[in-house]
Amino acid sequence: MNQTRIFTERQGNSMDYVEAASALGEAIKESPEFIAWQNAELALLQDEKGQELINDFKDLQRKIVNGSRDNMDKDELEKIRDTLMDKQKELNEYEITKNYFDGKKGFEDMMRTINDIIQHFITGDSGCGGSCATCGGCH
């Protein structure tokens, strides 16, 4: 028995919103944004250099956090920050990691738009700041 039916039976009434949410979930799963992100993630997981770049970046972030907490010498901390910035540039320029970050951003933008639309129908607030620069389209 599917979850929608179980939930509906427990509530004892028709749950159109549960069905709508299920349909939305299926549509999201089939969206070009989700598929692109998943494909980019799979490519990244299979790419040794991409994994190494990400691990190096995370290690540098930890060093900065730990160094700041442990009062590391400011010059040494600055050196690590510079290395971190170089690593960030390398991540953004390497095709596999760039595709992953772009795919993730595309999916997150789509989800933000969906959430804004849902919020609009719940509250009547469009969430529009008046600037079309951040808009996902008028509703």
N, CA, C and O atoms as CSV, one atom per row, in Angstrom:
chain,resi,resn,atom,element,x,y,z
A,1,MET,N,N,0.852,-1.177,0.000
A,1,MET,CA,C,0.000,0.000,0.000
A,1,MET,C,C,0.898,1.241,0.000
A,1,MET,O,O,1.848,1.319,0.779
A,2,ASN,N,N,0.602,2.201,-0.864
A,2,ASN,CA,C,1.478,3.371,-0.925
A,2,ASN,C,C,1.226,4.333,0.235
A,2,ASN,O,O,0.184,4.297,0.889
A,3,GLN,N,N,2.214,5.190,0.463
A,3,GLN,CA,C,2.146,6.098,1.616
A,3,GLN,C,C,0.982,7.071,1.519
A,3,GLN,O,O,0.366,7.410,2.529
A,4,THR,N,N,0.679,7.522,0.308
A,4,THR,CA,C,-0.424,8.465,0.136
A,4,THR,C,C,-1.733,7.835,0.590
A,4,THR,O,O,-2.515,8.457,1.308
A,5,ARG,N,N,-1.965,6.604,0.169
A,5,ARG,CA,C,-3.207,5.913,0.527
A,5,ARG,C,C,-3.280,5.658,2.032
A,5,ARG,O,O,-4.328,5.858,2.646
A,6,ILE,N,N,-2.171,5.219,2.625
A,6,ILE,CA,C,-2.138,4.978,4.072
A,6,ILE,C,C,-2.474,6.258,4.826
A,6,ILE,O,O,-3.298,6.247,5.741
A,7,PHE,N,N,-1.831,7.371,4.440
A,7,PHE,CA,C,-2.053,8.640,5.117
A,7,PHE,C,C,-3.502,9.078,4.954
A,7,PHE,O,O,-4.126,9.536,5.911
A,8,THR,N,N,-4.037,8.941,3.748
A,8,THR,CA,C,-5.409,9.350,3.479
A,8,THR,C,C,-6.391,8.523,4.298
A,8,THR,O,O,-7.343,9.060,4.864
A,9,GLU,N,N,-6.155,7.211,4.359
A,9,GLU,CA,C,-7.056,6.347,5.125
A,9,GLU,C,C,-7.000,6.679,6.609
A,9,GLU,O,O,-8.025,6.651,7.290
A,10,ARG,N,N,-5.812,6.992,7.114
A,10,ARG,CA,C,-5.675,7.347,8.525
A,10,ARG,C,C,-6.439,8.625,8.842
A,10,ARG,O,O,-7.026,8.755,9.916
A,11,GLN,N,N,-6.429,9.546,7.924
A,11,GLN,CA,C,-7.100,10.826,8.152
A,11,GLN,C,C,-8.610,10.717,7.954
A,11,GLN,O,O,-9.373,11.543,8.454
A,12,GLY,N,N,-9.032,9.683,7.216
A,12,GLY,CA,C,-10.451,9.463,7.040
A,12,GLY,C,C,-11.122,10.419,6.072
A,12,GLY,O,O,-12.350,10.510,6.059
A,13,ASN,N,N,-10.360,11.130,5.267
A,13,ASN,CA,C,-10.977,12.019,4.281
A,13,ASN,C,C,-10.076,12.146,3.058
A,13,ASN,O,O,-8.957,11.634,3.026
A,14,SER,N,N,-10.588,12.826,2.080
A,14,SER,CA,C,-9.830,13.011,0.842
A,14,SER,C,C,-8.688,13.986,1.088
A,14,SER,O,O,-8.883,15.046,1.683
A,15,MET,N,N,-7.508,13.627,0.635
A,15,MET,CA,C,-6.319,14.451,0.854
A,15,MET,C,C,-5.732,14.873,-0.491
A,15,MET,O,O,-4.697,14.359,-0.915
A,16,ASP,N,N,-6.395,15.800,-1.146
A,16,ASP,CA,C,-5.915,16.249,-2.444
A,16,ASP,C,C,-4.491,16.782,-2.369
A,16,ASP,O,O,-3.712,16.607,-3.306
A,17,TYR,N,N,-4.146,17.431,-1.260
A,17,TYR,CA,C,-2.807,18.001,-1.150
A,17,TYR,C,C,-1.737,16.923,-1.066
A,17,TYR,O,O,-0.615,17.148,-1.520
A,18,VAL,N,N,-2.044,15.770,-0.506
A,18,VAL,CA,C,-1.072,14.678,-0.455
A,18,VAL,C,C,-0.815,14.162,-1.865
A,18,VAL,O,O,0.326,13.903,-2.247
A,19,GLU,N,N,-1.886,14.018,-2.626
A,19,GLU,CA,C,-1.738,13.581,-4.011
A,19,GLU,C,C,-0.980,14.622,-4.821
A,19,GLU,O,O,-0.134,14.273,-5.644
A,20,ALA,N,N,-1.275,15.895,-4.595
A,20,ALA,CA,C,-0.572,16.963,-5.303
A,20,ALA,C,C,0.912,16.957,-4.942
A,20,ALA,O,O,1.767,17.137,-5.810
A,21,ALA,N,N,1.212,16.753,-3.672
A,21,ALA,CA,C,2.616,16.706,-3.241
A,21,ALA,C,C,3.329,15.517,-3.865
A,21,ALA,O,O,4.489,15.625,-4.262
A,22,SER,N,N,2.644,14.386,-3.955
A,22,SER,CA,C,3.237,13.202,-4.584
A,22,SER,C,C,3.515,13.466,-6.058
A,22,SER,O,O,4.576,13.114,-6.572
A,23,ALA,N,N,2.555,14.085,-6.728
A,23,ALA,CA,C,2.735,14.417,-8.142
A,23,ALA,C,C,3.870,15.420,-8.316
A,23,ALA,O,O,4.665,15.308,-9.249
A,24,LEU,N,N,3.944,16.395,-7.420
A,24,LEU,CA,C,5.029,17.375,-7.479
A,24,LEU,C,C,6.376,16.695,-7.286
A,24,LEU,O,O,7.335,16.991,-7.998
A,25,GLY,N,N,6.445,15.783,-6.322
A,25,GLY,CA,C,7.690,15.047,-6.100
A,25,GLY,C,C,8.120,14.277,-7.333
A,25,GLY,O,O,9.300,14.268,-7.684
A,26,GLU,N,N,7.172,13.632,-7.991
A,26,GLU,CA,C,7.480,12.895,-9.227
A,26,GLU,C,C,7.945,13.850,-10.320
A,26,GLU,O,O,8.902,13.556,-11.036
A,27,ALA,N,N,7.271,14.992,-10.450
A,27,ALA,CA,C,7.654,15.976,-11.464
A,27,ALA,C,C,9.056,16.517,-11.197
A,27,ALA,O,O,9.839,16.706,-12.129
A,28,ILE,N,N,9.372,16.765,-9.940
A,28,ILE,CA,C,10.708,17.248,-9.578
A,28,ILE,C,C,11.747,16.200,-9.940
A,28,ILE,O,O,12.793,16.523,-10.503
A,29,LYS,N,N,11.460,14.952,-9.618
A,29,LYS,CA,C,12.394,13.861,-9.895
A,29,LYS,C,C,12.658,13.712,-11.397
A,29,LYS,O,O,13.737,13.272,-11.794
A,30,GLU,N,N,11.693,14.071,-12.220
A,30,GLU,CA,C,11.829,13.954,-13.670
A,30,GLU,C,C,12.268,15.258,-14.329
A,30,GLU,O,O,12.421,15.311,-15.549
A,31,SER,N,N,12.473,16.310,-13.538
A,31,SER,CA,C,12.836,17.612,-14.100
A,31,SER,C,C,14.252,17.596,-14.665
A,31,SER,O,O,15.113,16.870,-14.168
A,32,PRO,N,N,14.494,18.394,-15.702
A,32,PRO,CA,C,15.852,18.488,-16.261
A,32,PRO,C,C,16.875,18.954,-15.222
A,32,PRO,O,O,18.034,18.541,-15.254
A,33,GLU,N,N,16.437,19.819,-14.299
A,33,GLU,CA,C,17.348,20.332,-13.275
A,33,GLU,C,C,17.809,19.217,-12.340
A,33,GLU,O,O,18.996,19.110,-12.033
A,34,PHE,N,N,16.873,18.395,-11.894
A,34,PHE,CA,C,17.227,17.300,-10.992
A,34,PHE,C,C,18.092,16.272,-11.711
A,34,PHE,O,O,19.094,15.806,-11.168
A,35,ILE,N,N,17.706,15.925,-12.918
A,35,ILE,CA,C,18.458,14.931,-13.690
A,35,ILE,C,C,19.875,15.423,-13.963
A,35,ILE,O,O,20.833,14.660,-13.834
A,36,ALA,N,N,20.014,16.691,-14.338
A,36,ALA,CA,C,21.353,17.249,-14.598
A,36,ALA,C,C,22.206,17.204,-13.338
A,36,ALA,O,O,23.385,16.852,-13.399
A,37,TRP,N,N,21.622,17.558,-12.198
A,37,TRP,CA,C,22.364,17.541,-10.939
A,37,TRP,C,C,22.776,16.119,-10.582
A,37,TRP,O,O,23.919,15.888,-10.188
A,38,GLN,N,N,21.858,15.164,-10.714
A,38,GLN,CA,C,22.172,13.772,-10.389
A,38,GLN,C,C,23.258,13.217,-11.301
A,38,GLN,O,O,24.152,12.508,-10.841
A,39,ASN,N,N,23.186,13.536,-12.595
A,39,ASN,CA,C,24.216,13.078,-13.529
A,39,ASN,C,C,25.574,13.696,-13.202
A,39,ASN,O,O,26.602,13.023,-13.270
A,40,ALA,N,N,25.569,14.975,-12.849
A,40,ALA,CA,C,26.818,15.651,-12.489
A,40,ALA,C,C,27.381,15.074,-11.194
A,40,ALA,O,O,28.596,14.932,-11.053
A,41,GLU,N,N,26.506,14.743,-10.251
A,41,GLU,CA,C,26.956,14.152,-8.991
A,41,GLU,C,C,27.576,12.775,-9.233
A,41,GLU,O,O,28.609,12.446,-8.650
A,42,LEU,N,N,26.954,11.983,-10.079
A,42,LEU,CA,C,27.483,10.663,-10.406
A,42,LEU,C,C,28.851,10.784,-11.071
A,42,LEU,O,O,29.776,10.040,-10.745
A,43,ALA,N,N,28.973,11.725,-12.002
A,43,ALA,CA,C,30.261,11.947,-12.669
A,43,ALA,C,C,31.323,12.361,-11.656
A,43,ALA,O,O,32.465,11.907,-11.731
A,44,LEU,N,N,30.954,13.215,-10.717
A,44,LEU,CA,C,31.897,13.662,-9.692
A,44,LEU,C,C,32.318,12.508,-8.789
A,44,LEU,O,O,33.497,12.371,-8.460
A,45,LEU,N,N,31.365,11.687,-8.393
A,45,LEU,CA,C,31.683,10.544,-7.524
A,45,LEU,C,C,32.633,9.557,-8.196
A,45,LEU,O,O,33.373,8.838,-7.525
A,46,GLN,N,N,32.605,9.530,-9.514
A,46,GLN,CA,C,33.455,8.607,-10.262
A,46,GLN,C,C,34.764,9.245,-10.713
A,46,GLN,O,O,35.576,8.596,-11.372
A,47,ASP,N,N,34.973,10.506,-10.362
A,47,ASP,CA,C,36.151,11.235,-10.827
A,47,ASP,C,C,37.141,11.442,-9.683
A,47,ASP,O,O,36.853,12.154,-8.721
A,48,GLU,N,N,38.291,10.822,-9.799
A,48,GLU,CA,C,39.296,10.875,-8.733
A,48,GLU,C,C,39.803,12.291,-8.481
A,48,GLU,O,O,39.941,12.705,-7.330
A,49,LYS,N,N,40.079,13.030,-9.546
A,49,LYS,CA,C,40.598,14.391,-9.372
A,49,LYS,C,C,39.552,15.288,-8.704
A,49,LYS,O,O,39.880,16.067,-7.809
A,50,GLY,N,N,38.311,15.178,-9.134
A,50,GLY,CA,C,37.246,15.982,-8.530
A,50,GLY,C,C,37.101,15.691,-7.049
A,50,GLY,O,O,36.947,16.607,-6.242
A,51,GLN,N,N,37.150,14.410,-6.689
A,51,GLN,CA,C,37.064,14.014,-5.279
A,51,GLN,C,C,38.241,14.577,-4.487
A,51,GLN,O,O,38.082,15.060,-3.366
A,52,GLU,N,N,39.414,14.505,-5.089
A,52,GLU,CA,C,40.613,15.022,-4.420
A,52,GLU,C,C,40.510,16.531,-4.199
A,52,GLU,O,O,40.854,17.030,-3.127
A,53,LEU,N,N,40.036,17.252,-5.210
A,53,LEU,CA,C,39.878,18.704,-5.075
A,53,LEU,C,C,38.910,19.051,-3.941
A,53,LEU,O,O,39.183,19.941,-3.135
A,54,ILE,N,N,37.800,18.357,-3.887
A,54,ILE,CA,C,36.808,18.624,-2.838
A,54,ILE,C,C,37.368,18.285,-1.461
A,54,ILE,O,O,37.192,19.049,-0.512
A,55,ASN,N,N,38.035,17.150,-1.349
A,55,ASN,CA,C,38.621,16.768,-0.058
A,55,ASN,C,C,39.690,17.759,0.384
A,55,ASN,O,O,39.763,18.116,1.560
A,56,ASP,N,N,40.523,18.205,-0.564
A,56,ASP,CA,C,41.545,19.208,-0.238
A,56,ASP,C,C,40.893,20.501,0.250
A,56,ASP,O,O,41.343,21.104,1.225
A,57,PHE,N,N,39.830,20.920,-0.436
A,57,PHE,CA,C,39.127,22.141,-0.065
A,57,PHE,C,C,38.551,22.027,1.349
A,57,PHE,O,O,38.697,22.940,2.161
A,58,LYS,N,N,37.901,20.907,1.631
A,58,LYS,CA,C,37.327,20.696,2.969
A,58,LYS,C,C,38.414,20.659,4.041
A,58,LYS,O,O,38.222,21.190,5.135
A,59,ASP,N,N,39.549,20.037,3.736
A,59,ASP,CA,C,40.664,20.004,4.692
A,59,ASP,C,C,41.162,21.416,4.996
A,59,ASP,O,O,41.437,21.749,6.148
A,60,LEU,N,N,41.276,22.235,3.962
A,60,LEU,CA,C,41.721,23.615,4.165
A,60,LEU,C,C,40.705,24.401,4.996
A,60,LEU,O,O,41.087,25.194,5.857
A,61,GLN,N,N,39.428,24.183,4.741
A,61,GLN,CA,C,38.396,24.847,5.551
A,61,GLN,C,C,38.533,24.456,7.021
A,61,GLN,O,O,38.453,25.305,7.909
A,62,ARG,N,N,38.741,23.160,7.268
A,62,ARG,CA,C,38.913,22.695,8.656
A,62,ARG,C,C,40.147,23.329,9.292
A,62,ARG,O,O,40.118,23.714,10.461
A,63,LYS,N,N,41.218,23.436,8.532
A,63,LYS,CA,C,42.440,24.047,9.069
A,63,LYS,C,C,42.189,25.494,9.472
A,63,LYS,O,O,42.689,25.952,10.499
A,64,ILE,N,N,41.424,26.205,8.671
A,64,ILE,CA,C,41.119,27.601,8.996
A,64,ILE,C,C,40.267,27.679,10.264
A,64,ILE,O,O,40.542,28.488,11.150
A,65,VAL,N,N,39.248,26.847,10.347
A,65,VAL,CA,C,38.383,26.843,11.537
A,65,VAL,C,C,39.202,26.490,12.772
A,65,VAL,O,O,39.135,27.182,13.788
A,66,ASN,N,N,39.971,25.416,12.682
A,66,ASN,CA,C,40.785,24.992,13.829
A,66,ASN,C,C,41.857,26.019,14.163
A,66,ASN,O,O,42.120,26.294,15.334
A,67,GLY,N,N,42.473,26.584,13.131
A,67,GLY,CA,C,43.505,27.589,13.351
A,67,GLY,C,C,42.959,28.836,14.014
A,67,GLY,O,O,43.603,29.413,14.891
A,68,SER,N,N,41.780,29.252,13.601
A,68,SER,CA,C,41.143,30.423,14.217
A,68,SER,C,C,40.801,30.140,15.673
A,68,SER,O,O,41.011,30.979,16.550
A,69,ARG,N,N,40.274,28.954,15.914
A,69,ARG,CA,C,39.895,28.567,17.274
A,69,ARG,C,C,41.126,28.445,18.175
A,69,ARG,O,O,41.087,28.812,19.349
A,70,ASP,N,N,42.222,27.923,17.606
A,70,ASP,CA,C,43.432,27.671,18.390
A,70,ASP,C,C,44.425,28.829,18.357
A,70,ASP,O,O,45.578,28.678,18.762
A,71,ASN,N,N,43.971,29.989,17.873
A,71,ASN,CA,C,44.824,31.183,17.804
A,71,ASN,C,C,46.110,30.951,17.018
A,71,ASN,O,O,47.198,31.316,17.465
A,72,MET,N,N,45.973,30.342,15.850
A,72,MET,CA,C,47.117,30.119,14.967
A,72,MET,C,C,47.721,31.466,14.560
A,72,MET,O,O,47.021,32.477,14.500
A,73,ASP,N,N,48.994,31.466,14.288
A,73,ASP,CA,C,49.696,32.649,13.810
A,73,ASP,C,C,48.939,33.239,12.617
A,73,ASP,O,O,48.558,32.515,11.697
A,74,LYS,N,N,48.725,34.560,12.639
A,74,LYS,CA,C,47.928,35.220,11.597
A,74,LYS,C,C,48.527,35.047,10.212
A,74,LYS,O,O,47.790,34.895,9.238
A,75,ASP,N,N,49.841,35.069,10.108
A,75,ASP,CA,C,50.475,34.884,8.799
A,75,ASP,C,C,50.232,33.475,8.267
A,75,ASP,O,O,49.979,33.286,7.077
A,76,GLU,N,N,50.309,32.496,9.151
A,76,GLU,CA,C,50.057,31.107,8.752
A,76,GLU,C,C,48.590,30.927,8.345
A,76,GLU,O,O,48.284,30.242,7.369
A,77,LEU,N,N,47.708,31.542,9.096
A,77,LEU,CA,C,46.282,31.475,8.785
A,77,LEU,C,C,45.993,32.131,7.431
A,77,LEU,O,O,45.208,31.614,6.636
A,78,GLU,N,N,46.623,33.251,7.185
A,78,GLU,CA,C,46.456,33.949,5.904
A,78,GLU,C,C,46.979,33.100,4.746
A,78,GLU,O,O,46.395,33.091,3.662
A,79,LYS,N,N,48.059,32.403,4.977
A,79,LYS,CA,C,48.629,31.510,3.964
A,79,LYS,C,C,47.630,30.391,3.615
A,79,LYS,O,O,47.456,30.041,2.447
A,80,ILE,N,N,46.991,29.849,4.636
A,80,ILE,CA,C,45.992,28.796,4.414
A,80,ILE,C,C,44.789,29.373,3.669
A,80,ILE,O,O,44.242,28.719,2.782
A,81,ARG,N,N,44.373,30.588,4.020
A,81,ARG,CA,C,43.249,31.234,3.319
A,81,ARG,C,C,43.577,31.430,1.842
A,81,ARG,O,O,42.732,31.196,0.979
A,82,ASP,N,N,44.794,31.854,1.556
A,82,ASP,CA,C,45.207,32.034,0.160
A,82,ASP,C,C,45.166,30.707,-0.593
A,82,ASP,O,O,44.720,30.646,-1.738
A,83,THR,N,N,45.636,29.651,0.061
A,83,THR,CA,C,45.608,28.320,-0.549
A,83,THR,C,C,44.167,27.882,-0.776
A,83,THR,O,O,43.851,27.279,-1.801
A,84,LEU,N,N,43.296,28.185,0.180
A,84,LEU,CA,C,41.880,27.858,0.049
A,84,LEU,C,C,41.265,28.585,-1.151
A,84,LEU,O,O,40.502,27.991,-1.913
A,85,MET,N,N,41.591,29.843,-1.316
A,85,MET,CA,C,41.067,30.610,-2.451
A,85,MET,C,C,41.562,30.028,-3.776
A,85,MET,O,O,40.806,29.949,-4.745
A,86,ASP,N,N,42.814,29.628,-3.813
A,86,ASP,CA,C,43.354,28.985,-5.018
A,86,ASP,C,C,42.621,27.677,-5.304
A,86,ASP,O,O,42.312,27.365,-6.454
A,87,LYS,N,N,42.352,26.926,-4.252
A,87,LYS,CA,C,41.648,25.646,-4.406
A,87,LYS,C,C,40.216,25.895,-4.882
A,87,LYS,O,O,39.701,25.144,-5.710
A,88,GLN,N,N,39.574,26.938,-4.368
A,88,GLN,CA,C,38.218,27.291,-4.810
A,88,GLN,C,C,38.223,27.615,-6.302
A,88,GLN,O,O,37.335,27.188,-7.040
A,89,LYS,N,N,39.214,28.363,-6.733
A,89,LYS,CA,C,39.334,28.704,-8.154
A,89,LYS,C,C,39.509,27.436,-8.985
A,89,LYS,O,O,38.899,27.286,-10.044
A,90,GLU,N,N,40.334,26.544,-8.502
A,90,GLU,CA,C,40.572,25.287,-9.201
A,90,GLU,C,C,39.281,24.457,-9.289
A,90,GLU,O,O,38.985,23.870,-10.330
A,91,LEU,N,N,38.528,24.413,-8.204
A,91,LEU,CA,C,37.237,23.708,-8.202
A,91,LEU,C,C,36.276,24.300,-9.231
A,91,LEU,O,O,35.583,23.568,-9.938
A,92,ASN,N,N,36.242,25.621,-9.309
A,92,ASN,CA,C,35.332,26.300,-10.229
A,92,ASN,C,C,35.754,26.159,-11.685
A,92,ASN,O,O,34.929,26.295,-12.588
A,93,GLU,N,N,37.025,25.890,-11.915
A,93,GLU,CA,C,37.527,25.774,-13.283
A,93,GLU,C,C,37.572,24.335,-13.783
A,93,GLU,O,O,37.594,24.108,-14.992
A,94,TYR,N,N,37.586,23.370,-12.885
A,94,TYR,CA,C,37.633,21.964,-13.284
A,94,TYR,C,C,36.235,21.550,-13.750
A,94,TYR,O,O,35.263,21.700,-13.009
A,95,GLU,N,N,36.136,21.038,-14.958
A,95,GLU,CA,C,34.838,20.795,-15.593
A,95,GLU,C,C,33.896,19.925,-14.758
A,95,GLU,O,O,32.709,20.233,-14.650
A,96,ILE,N,N,34.400,18.863,-14.179
A,96,ILE,CA,C,33.543,17.932,-13.431
A,96,ILE,C,C,32.935,18.614,-12.199
A,96,ILE,O,O,31.733,18.505,-11.957
A,97,THR,N,N,33.762,19.310,-11.430
A,97,THR,CA,C,33.234,19.975,-10.232
A,97,THR,C,C,32.373,21.178,-10.619
A,97,THR,O,O,31.367,21.456,-9.966
A,98,LYS,N,N,32.759,21.884,-11.666
A,98,LYS,CA,C,31.959,23.020,-12.136
A,98,LYS,C,C,30.572,22.546,-12.546
A,98,LYS,O,O,29.572,23.170,-12.191
A,99,ASN,N,N,30.506,21.447,-13.292
A,99,ASN,CA,C,29.206,20.905,-13.704
A,99,ASN,C,C,28.363,20.510,-12.493
A,99,ASN,O,O,27.149,20.713,-12.482
A,100,TYR,N,N,29.011,19.948,-11.479
A,100,TYR,CA,C,28.291,19.565,-10.264
A,100,TYR,C,C,27.716,20.805,-9.571
A,100,TYR,O,O,26.534,20.837,-9.227
A,101,PHE,N,N,28.560,21.826,-9.369
A,101,PHE,CA,C,28.097,23.035,-8.684
A,101,PHE,C,C,26.993,23.732,-9.479
A,101,PHE,O,O,26.014,24.211,-8.906
A,102,ASP,N,N,27.159,23.785,-10.816
A,102,ASP,CA,C,26.128,24.401,-11.657
A,102,ASP,C,C,24.822,23.614,-11.589
A,102,ASP,O,O,23.742,24.197,-11.496
A,103,GLY,N,N,24.930,22.282,-11.634
A,103,GLY,CA,C,23.743,21.438,-11.555
A,103,GLY,C,C,23.031,21.585,-10.227
A,103,GLY,O,O,21.804,21.656,-10.173
A,104,LYS,N,N,23.809,21.630,-9.154
A,104,LYS,CA,C,23.224,21.795,-7.818
A,104,LYS,C,C,22.532,23.147,-7.698
A,104,LYS,O,O,21.437,23.243,-7.144
A,105,LYS,N,N,23.173,24.194,-8.219
A,105,LYS,CA,C,22.578,25.530,-8.168
A,105,LYS,C,C,21.283,25.571,-8.978
A,105,LYS,O,O,20.297,26.164,-8.540
A,106,GLY,N,N,21.281,24.949,-10.151
A,106,GLY,CA,C,20.071,24.913,-10.968
A,106,GLY,C,C,18.924,24.228,-10.246
A,106,GLY,O,O,17.784,24.692,-10.291
A,107,PHE,N,N,19.231,23.120,-9.581
A,107,PHE,CA,C,18.206,22.401,-8.821
A,107,PHE,C,C,17.727,23.238,-7.638
A,107,PHE,O,O,16.524,23.327,-7.392
A,108,GLU,N,N,18.655,23.851,-6.906
A,108,GLU,CA,C,18.273,24.681,-5.757
A,108,GLU,C,C,17.435,25.876,-6.193
A,108,GLU,O,O,16.487,26.254,-5.504
A,109,ASP,N,N,17.779,26.476,-7.337
A,109,ASP,CA,C,16.985,27.595,-7.854
A,109,ASP,C,C,15.564,27.142,-8.186
A,109,ASP,O,O,14.595,27.840,-7.885
A,110,MET,N,N,15.447,25.965,-8.811
A,110,MET,CA,C,14.132,25.424,-9.134
A,110,MET,C,C,13.326,25.186,-7.856
A,110,MET,O,O,12.148,25.539,-7.791
A,111,MET,N,N,13.953,24.592,-6.844
A,111,MET,CA,C,13.262,24.319,-5.578
A,111,MET,C,C,12.845,25.616,-4.885
A,111,MET,O,O,11.775,25.680,-4.281
A,112,ARG,N,N,13.676,26.636,-4.970
A,112,ARG,CA,C,13.339,27.934,-4.371
A,112,ARG,C,C,12.103,28.520,-5.075
A,112,ARG,O,O,11.211,29.068,-4.426
A,113,THR,N,N,12.067,28.398,-6.398
A,113,THR,CA,C,10.917,28.886,-7.153
A,113,THR,C,C,9.651,28.131,-6.752
A,113,THR,O,O,8.601,28.737,-6.537
A,114,ILE,N,N,9.755,26.814,-6.653
A,114,ILE,CA,C,8.606,25.995,-6.241
A,114,ILE,C,C,8.138,26.405,-4.847
A,114,ILE,O,O,6.940,26.573,-4.617
A,115,ASN,N,N,9.072,26.565,-3.925
A,115,ASN,CA,C,8.707,26.977,-2.559
A,115,ASN,C,C,8.061,28.358,-2.539
A,115,ASN,O,O,7.121,28.596,-1.781
A,116,ASP,N,N,8.567,29.270,-3.377
A,116,ASP,CA,C,7.971,30.605,-3.455
A,116,ASP,C,C,6.529,30.536,-3.961
A,116,ASP,O,O,5.650,31.238,-3.459
A,117,ILE,N,N,6.298,29.685,-4.955
A,117,ILE,CA,C,4.946,29.536,-5.497
A,117,ILE,C,C,4.013,28.962,-4.433
A,117,ILE,O,O,2.900,29.453,-4.246
A,118,ILE,N,N,4.467,27.930,-3.745
A,118,ILE,CA,C,3.650,27.335,-2.676
A,118,ILE,C,C,3.367,28.377,-1.595
A,118,ILE,O,O,2.233,28.510,-1.134
A,119,GLN,N,N,4.396,29.109,-1.196
A,119,GLN,CA,C,4.235,30.156,-0.178
A,119,GLN,C,C,3.213,31.197,-0.630
A,119,GLN,O,O,2.398,31.667,0.164
A,120,HIS,N,N,3.267,31.548,-1.906
A,120,HIS,CA,C,2.319,32.528,-2.444
A,120,HIS,C,C,0.878,32.043,-2.282
A,120,HIS,O,O,0.001,32.816,-1.897
A,121,PHE,N,N,0.638,30.781,-2.572
A,121,PHE,CA,C,-0.726,30.265,-2.474
A,121,PHE,C,C,-1.178,30.077,-1.030
A,121,PHE,O,O,-2.377,30.070,-0.750
A,122,ILE,N,N,-0.233,29.927,-0.120
A,122,ILE,CA,C,-0.589,29.782,1.295
A,122,ILE,C,C,-0.860,31.142,1.930
A,122,ILE,O,O,-1.848,31.319,2.642
A,123,THR,N,N,0.029,32.102,1.664
A,123,THR,CA,C,-0.045,33.393,2.358
A,123,THR,C,C,-0.554,34.537,1.498
A,123,THR,O,O,-0.972,35.569,2.022
A,124,GLY,N,N,-0.522,34.362,0.184
A,124,GLY,CA,C,-0.885,35.459,-0.703
A,124,GLY,C,C,0.288,36.365,-0.993
A,124,GLY,O,O,0.192,37.253,-1.840
A,125,ASP,N,N,1.400,36.154,-0.301
A,125,ASP,CA,C,2.614,36.940,-0.509
A,125,ASP,C,C,3.374,36.360,-1.682
A,125,ASP,O,O,3.658,35.162,-1.722
A,126,SER,N,N,3.702,37.212,-2.634
A,126,SER,CA,C,4.403,36.727,-3.821
A,126,SER,C,C,5.879,36.500,-3.563
A,126,SER,O,O,6.537,35.801,-4.334
A,127,GLY,N,N,6.411,37.072,-2.499
A,127,GLY,CA,C,7.832,36.935,-2.228
A,127,GLY,C,C,8.679,37.761,-3.170
A,127,GLY,O,O,9.907,37.679,-3.155
A,128,CYS,N,N,8.020,38.553,-3.983
A,128,CYS,CA,C,8.736,39.345,-4.976
A,128,CYS,C,C,9.276,40.605,-4.318
A,128,CYS,O,O,8.546,41.344,-3.657
A,129,GLY,N,N,10.557,40.830,-4.512
A,129,GLY,CA,C,11.186,42.006,-3.937
A,129,GLY,C,C,11.110,43.214,-4.841
A,129,GLY,O,O,11.630,44.275,-4.496
A,130,GLY,N,N,10.464,43.075,-6.007
A,130,GLY,CA,C,10.353,44.201,-6.915
A,130,GLY,C,C,11.448,44.237,-7.956
A,130,GLY,O,O,11.327,44.945,-8.956
A,131,SER,N,N,12.502,43.498,-7.743
A,131,SER,CA,C,13.592,43.446,-8.708
A,131,SER,C,C,13.491,42.153,-9.494
A,131,SER,O,O,13.412,41.069,-8.916
A,132,CYS,N,N,13.493,42.270,-10.798
A,132,CYS,CA,C,13.391,41.075,-11.644
A,132,CYS,C,C,14.694,40.281,-11.663
A,132,CYS,O,O,14.723,39.171,-12.194
A,133,ALA,N,N,15.756,40.815,-11.106
A,133,ALA,CA,C,17.054,40.137,-11.114
A,133,ALA,C,C,17.023,38.828,-10.348
A,133,ALA,O,O,17.749,37.897,-10.696
A,134,THR,N,N,16.199,38.735,-9.309
A,134,THR,CA,C,16.162,37.518,-8.492
A,134,THR,C,C,14.883,36.721,-8.701
A,134,THR,O,O,14.599,35.784,-7.955
A,135,CYS,N,N,14.117,37.093,-9.711
A,135,CYS,CA,C,12.796,36.507,-9.889
A,135,CYS,C,C,12.843,35.236,-10.725
A,135,CYS,O,O,13.624,35.119,-11.670
A,136,GLY,N,N,11.991,34.290,-10.358
A,136,GLY,CA,C,11.836,33.068,-11.135
A,136,GLY,C,C,10.656,33.174,-12.084
A,136,GLY,O,O,10.255,32.175,-12.680
A,137,GLY,N,N,10.098,34.354,-12.235
A,137,GLY,CA,C,8.948,34.557,-13.106
A,137,GLY,C,C,7.763,35.065,-12.315
A,137,GLY,O,O,7.584,34.705,-11.151
A,138,CYS,N,N,6.955,35.897,-12.941
A,138,CYS,CA,C,5.772,36.434,-12.268
A,138,CYS,C,C,4.715,35.357,-12.153
A,138,CYS,O,O,4.560,34.509,-13.032
A,139,HIS,N,N,3.994,35.410,-11.051
A,139,HIS,CA,C,2.978,34.385,-10.772
A,139,HIS,C,C,1.631,35.049,-10.637
A,139,HIS,O,O,0.630,34.372,-10.401
